[in-house]
Amino acid sequence: MSEETPTKDKFWLYVGGAVFSLLLVIAMVKQSENEKFAPIKQQLEEEAAQMNIRVLN
């Protein structure tokens, strides 16, 4: 008779790796969007600063 050595199930390791990879991709896309819209955000902040002038009578 041959005895089979039990192998450890790596299912949760694969699930953890897939979740980590997905979170990494989402973070990279979010960072890319932040970099892409940075000039627009800066322009809006400048316009808001220019419009924040108080007129004294």
LINRA-V386638 format. One record per residue. N is the residue number from 1. RES is the residue in one letter. PHI is phi as a letter, one per 40 degrees, with the letter a starting at -180 (NA if undefined). OMEGA is omega as a letter, one per 40 degrees, with the letter a starting at -180 (NA if undefined). Layout:
((N/RES/PHI/OMEGA) (N/RES/PHI/OMEGA))
This chain:
((1/M/NA/i) (2/S/b/i) (3/E/c/i) (4/E/c/i) (5/T/c/a) (6/P/c/i) (7/T/c/a) (8/K/c/i) (9/D/c/a) (10/K/b/a) (11/F/d/a) (12/W/c/i) (13/L/c/i) (14/Y/c/i) (15/V/c/i) (16/G/c/i) (17/G/c/i) (18/A/c/i) (19/V/c/i) (20/F/c/i) (21/S/c/i) (22/L/c/i) (23/L/c/i) (24/L/c/i) (25/V/c/i) (26/I/c/i) (27/A/c/i) (28/M/c/i) (29/V/c/i) (30/K/c/i) (31/Q/c/i) (32/S/c/i) (33/E/c/i) (34/N/c/i) (35/E/c/a) (36/K/c/a) (37/F/c/a) (38/A/c/i) (39/P/c/i) (40/I/c/i) (41/K/c/i) (42/Q/c/i) (43/Q/c/i) (44/L/c/i) (45/E/c/i) (46/E/c/i) (47/E/c/i) (48/A/c/i) (49/A/c/i) (50/Q/c/a) (51/M/c/a) (52/N/c/i) (53/I/c/a) (54/R/c/i) (55/V/c/i) (56/L/b/i) (57/N/c/NA))
